[in-house]
Amino acid sequence: MEKPNISYITSMSGGDTVFEQKLIAIIKEEFPTEKEEYLKNFNNHNFKDAAANVHKLKHKISILGLEKSYDIAVAFEHNLLEGITDLNSEFESILNNITNYLQQL
């Protein structure tokens, strides 16, 4: 599985470490809530709302340098709108991977 990283954040910052830390702090603050909301919607079979959650989460996935995971999130978002849930276990693995990474930052 891909490993999250802050390379994209670093390249965006132009060396501004204060900006980097602010962006990381925002991700660390928002991600757990967005993950929890996704899980709630998915488990309640609110797949349209879960797709909206995936849409928000996929931007954080991208910012954390997870290109393959981003592609899975895009496909999963579209599938959820059709009621297809077969990528859920992969998507939840991505979320857990990010959770573990953010706890180490």
Sequence and secondary structure as in RCSB ss.txt:
>XXXX:A:sequence
MEKPNISYITSMSGGDTVFEQKLIAIIKEEFPTEKEEYLKNFNNHNFKDAAANVHKLKHKISILGLEKSYDIAVA
FEHNLLEGITDLNSEFESILNNITNYLQQL
>XXXX:A:secstr
     SHHHHHHHTT HHHHHHHHHHHHHHHHHHHHHHHHHHHTT HHHHHHHHHHHHHHHHHTT HHHHHHHHH
HHHHHHTT  TTHHHHHHHHHHHHHHHHH 
